[in-house]
Amino acid sequence: SSNDFPINSNNVNTKKWRVFLFPFFARGHLIPMTDFANLLSTSHPDIEPTMVVTPGNTKFITSSLGKSNSSTQQPVQILTYPFPSIGLKPGVETVGVGKSAESSAIDGAFHMARPGQEQVIQHYKPDAVIADMKFPWIAAIAAELRIPCLFFTCSGSFPILLYRCLSRMRPNAGLHDHVTVLGLPGPEIRMPVLELPPFVLAEEDNYAQYVECMMKTLADVFGVVVNTFRGLELKYCEELENTVARRAYFVGPVSVSCAMDEHSILDRGGEGETGCLRWLDNKEERSVVLVSFGSQSYFRSMQLHELAMGLEESGQNFLWVVRGVDQPEEWMPEGWEERIGNRGLVIRGWAPQVAILAHAAIGAFVTHCGWNSILEGTAAGLPMLTWPLAHDQFINEKLLVDVVGCAARLWEGGKRSTTDMKSELVPRTVIAQAVSRFMEPKGEYSSVHCKARELGVVARSALAKGGSSASDLSRLISDLINAMQSKTCQ
Ligand code: UDP
């Protein structure tokens, strides 16, 4: 009923603009979109953002909204629609939280969310909608109601443009080893076909139509909001803005907006374990490497074992977040914990990543190159050692290593692929050498360290008053209010 929706009516003279946001059911999408909703609500008193999710996903939003003001009314509202029934246990609704088979089922059910979303929009008639790019049909529903629709992308301008070019080229893995991406500004981008997300390949026919629709909608919607900042990928932002989208807003890194509240930074996206921050307090500045692979990566036990041995052999301090292990201790080498002692800390489960990255003891970040993680690492001014595993992660690595220069590949030599079965095991000696070389302050990677530090300053100033992301956010708000006032959706 409409009573589910708490309408804020403190000031009857002021029109509150109700903006509904629809994130996809994965933490890498829920978290940045919640950050963005927070940003919207704190940037304009008359904008009232509502996160629209399935019931099992509300906890990831409330944890990111912070506990400190839970007694007062949250400026960001939450509204739910039922999770599509696909035979999973109630509450199992998030990619990367349960078993991997459940995750694939949830991932595959994204199009079934449509009727629930449609009902919410038809019923509440918001003034504008902001849809995860994975839900392109929301644009059509909004157009019918003549309300503006923005896309929110959980990746950067470079990966979006690359998808766009590749979905036209449709490389064939059976015929080519490498592909040179045509139609991009900047340096020539050439990538092994094995490193591309399968859905851009010619043989993945069932995705072709969907990707095409997503790309077409990208150009048709009122505007596109990208969690990036111009200083990171200027050429690609300009290309997206000038030749693809009607309007584009580069408002990131949105993770920094959650730093406004000490509690939300610790519990962002889950229950953050905070003992690790006290452990870091006793380590020297820039002496610890954070090793973390995002919210949904799965490793084979054998690879975890090699990684454990590699970190041991590296001789470096490390904080390692281990997730998604069905047999928790199978990977752990005998006597490993005792040998490591206080030099390393393993977090099982969820870590307060943004708070860890901001800690002075962290000197480098071994990352799977999820877009959120690389932006968070960049904002913290940290050099990154890249170990991509799937999806757009190799593309993001390409940007960081070969275009920007704030990261280095952990392993250049081996066979790597977005499909786990086609990837070679990364051996412990490779890991040990890469980590120890990367941590040397004046070693062969000093220019990478320097670039990363520089970029951290650029990222933070983009968000400061007058910075590019702050200006883009103001422009977004004024364009959106204008459109809502004049009831135009173009
Ligand atoms: N994250 C976190 N703690 C963890 C693992 C992940 O806070 O233990 C957060 C991380 O800060 C980021 C998000 O989860 O905001 C993961 O998004 P990303 O795009 O990096 O990777 P994905 O999980 O989508 O592969």
Boltz pocket constraint, residues with backbone or C-beta under 6 A from the ligand:
constraints:
  - pocket:
      binder: B
      contacts: [[A, 27], [A, 28], [A, 29], [A, 31], [A, 32], [A, 154], [A, 268], [A, 269], [A, 292], [A, 293], [A, 294], [A, 295], [A, 296], [A, 297], [A, 321], [A, 349], [A, 350], [A, 351], [A, 352], [A, 353], [A, 354], [A, 369], [A, 370], [A, 371], [A, 372], [A, 373], [A, 374], [A, 376]]
      max_distance: 6.0
